[in-house]
C-alpha cells in the first residue's frame, strides 16, 4: 500500500513523500502522520464550479474553520461538526463530509485545539 506523509516528524522522510508499506496496516510510527493512497477515488458531489484543493490545502482550511468554532460545535470526541465547518466556507469552496474530516482531522487536531485555548 502507498502512504503519503502529510506531517513533519517522520525520520528520514519529507512531507509529501510517498512510501510503500507492506500489508494493509499502517505502522505505529506513521499513524496520524499522513494518509493512505489507493486506486479507488472517493465519489463526491462538490458545488458546481468548486475548485478542488490539495489535501494539505483542505487540511489547512479545516484547521482555520475549526479554530473559530465554539465548543458546542465539537463532539465529545473533540471532532468538529461538519455542518458548522461548512457554514464558515465561502461560496464555491467544496464542502467537507464526515469521511474527509475524519481523514484530515488527526493530523491537525492537537494544533487546532492548542490554538483555541
QUIRA-V493345 format. One record per residue. N is the residue number from 1. RES is the residue in one small letter. PSI is psi in whole degrees, -180 to 180 (NA if undefined). D_LAST is the distance of its C-alpha to the last C-alpha in Angstrom with 1 decimal. Layout:
((N & RES & PSI & D_LAST) (N & RES & PSI & D_LAST))
This chain:
((1 & x & 151 & 37.5) (2 & x & 144 & 35.6) (3 & x & 124 & 31.9) (4 & x & 127 & 30.1) (5 & x & 123 & 27.5) (6 & x & -3 & 24.4) (7 & x & 150 & 22.1) (8 & x & 163 & 22.8) (9 & x & 12 & 23.8) (10 & x & 107 & 26.9) (11 & x & 129 & 29.7) (12 & x & 6 & 32.6) (13 & x & 153 & 31.1) (14 & x & 157 & 29.5) (15 & x & 135 & 27.1) (16 & x & -14 & 29.4) (17 & x & 145 & 32.1) (18 & x & 127 & 33.7) (19 & x & 152 & 34.9) (20 & x & 129 & 37.5) (21 & x & 132 & 36.8) (22 & x & 139 & 39.6) (23 & x & -168 & 39.4) (24 & x & 28 & 36.7) (25 & x & 129 & 34.0) (26 & x & 128 & 31.2) (27 & x & 152 & 31.3) (28 & x & -36 & 28.4) (29 & x & -10 & 27.8) (30 & x & -7 & 27.2) (31 & x & 133 & 25.0) (32 & x & 20 & 21.9) (33 & x & 6 & 23.3) (34 & x & -155 & 25.3) (35 & x & 150 & 27.3) (36 & x & 134 & 30.8) (37 & x & 139 & 33.4) (38 & x & 176 & 36.4) (39 & x & -17 & 39.4) (40 & x & 144 & 38.2) (41 & x & 130 & 36.5) (42 & x & 136 & 34.2) (43 & x & 117 & 35.8) (44 & x & 165 & 33.6) (45 & x & 80 & 34.6) (46 & x & 165 & 32.5) (47 & x & 147 & 33.1) (48 & x & 130 & 36.5) (49 & x & 5 & 36.2) (50 & x & 142 & 32.6) (51 & x & 128 & 32.0) (52 & x & 122 & 30.8) (53 & x & 169 & 28.3) (54 & x & 169 & 28.0) (55 & x & -38 & 25.7) (56 & x & -41 & 23.5) (57 & x & -40 & 23.5) (58 & x & -39 & 22.7) (59 & x & -42 & 19.8) (60 & x & -39 & 18.4) (61 & x & -44 & 19.1) (62 & x & -43 & 17.3) (63 & x & -47 & 14.1) (64 & x & -41 & 14.2) (65 & x & -44 & 15.0) (66 & x & -30 & 12.3) (67 & x & -27 & 9.5) (68 & x & 0 & 11.0) (69 & x & 147 & 11.9) (70 & x & 159 & 11.3) (71 & x & -32 & 10.6) (72 & x & -15 & 14.4) (73 & x & 16 & 15.0) (74 & x & 144 & 14.0) (75 & x & 173 & 16.6) (76 & x & -23 & 16.7) (77 & x & -1 & 16.7) (78 & x & 21 & 13.3) (79 & x & 134 & 15.4) (80 & x & 146 & 15.1) (81 & x & 128 & 18.2) (82 & x & -40 & 20.7) (83 & x & -40 & 22.1) (84 & x & -42 & 18.9) (85 & x & -48 & 18.4) (86 & x & -30 & 22.1) (87 & x & -18 & 22.0) (88 & x & -10 & 20.0) (89 & x & 148 & 22.5) (90 & x & 160 & 25.4) (91 & x & 145 & 29.0) (92 & x & -5 & 30.6) (93 & x & 130 & 27.6) (94 & x & 135 & 28.2) (95 & x & 151 & 26.1) (96 & x & 148 & 24.2) (97 & x & 170 & 25.7) (98 & x & -38 & 24.3) (99 & x & -43 & 26.1) (100 & x & -44 & 24.7) (101 & x & -46 & 21.1) (102 & x & -30 & 21.8) (103 & x & -39 & 23.4) (104 & x & -31 & 20.7) (105 & x & -44 & 17.5) (106 & x & -32 & 17.9) (107 & x & -14 & 18.1) (108 & x & -7 & 14.7) (109 & x & -49 & 12.6) (110 & x & -45 & 11.1) (111 & x & -41 & 10.3) (112 & x & -46 & 9.1) (113 & x & -36 & 6.7) (114 & x & -36 & 5.5) (115 & x & -23 & 5.6) (116 & x & -19 & 3.8) (117 & x & NA & 0.0))
